[in-house]
Amino acid sequence: MQDYNYVWANCFEITLELSCCKYPPTSELQQEWENNRDSLLAFIEQVHIGVKGFVRDAVTGAGLENATIVVAGIAHNITAGK
């Protein structure tokens, strides 16, 4: 699903695995949080890096749907939504 959303929905999903144990005991969850808290918060801080905004017509200022956004050096184009 992550690959589909990235390619077709301009949505970047991630999966975070905090331990090699798929189902850690409840008694270990607090320690897992403490072990990974700083890294998780640092990751979340990076969310707003990049370009965001609206694609508009240069003359009328109207929003453009399905406009293709191309960035030199990046092999993945993005298509604007509504």
N, C-alpha and C positions, 0 to 999 in steps of 0.2 A: 504494500500500500504506500510506503514511503516513496518508492521510485515513481509510481504512478502520479502521486500528488505533486512531486517535484517537476515532472515533465509536463503534465497536463493541467495542473491547477495552480501553478506558481506558489505552491505551499511547501515549505521545507519542514518536514517532521524529523524528529530524532528519537532514538531510544537510548536511555541512560541505564547502564547496568552498574550498580554500586558494589557488587560483590560477586564472587564466583558461585555463591550459594543462591539457587533460584528462589527458595522459600526459607529465608532466615527466621529463626525463632523470634517471637515477639520480644523476648528479653534482650535481643541483640540490636533491635531497630534503633534505639537511641544512640548506641555507639556507631552504627553505620551512618546516621545523620551527622554526628560529630566528626567522623572521619572524612566526610565528603562535603560538608557545609560550605567551606570557603571556596572550593573548586566549583560547586554548583552556582554559588552567588556570582563568582567571577564570570562564569559562562553566561548567566542571565544578563549581566551588564553589557555584553557584546551584542545584544539583540538589535540595538538601534544603529549599528555600524552599517554603512551602505547608503544607498539612494532610495528615497521614498517620495511619493507625491502623486501628482495627477498629470496625465498626458493631455495637453490641450492644443487646440488649433491656434496657430500663431496669429491669425487675423481675427477670428471671431471669439476666441477664448472658450469655445465649447469643448466639452470633454470628448475625447476620442476613444471609442471602444475598439478592442482588438488591434491596437497599434503594436507593432513589433518593436521592441527595444533591443538594440544591438550595442554591445560594449566591446571595443577593440581588445583583443587578447583573451576574451572569455568565449568559449565555444558553446555557450548555452544562451540562446535568446529568450527573452521574456515577452509574453503577450499581455498587454494591459487588459484589465477587466472592464466592467461597466463604470 
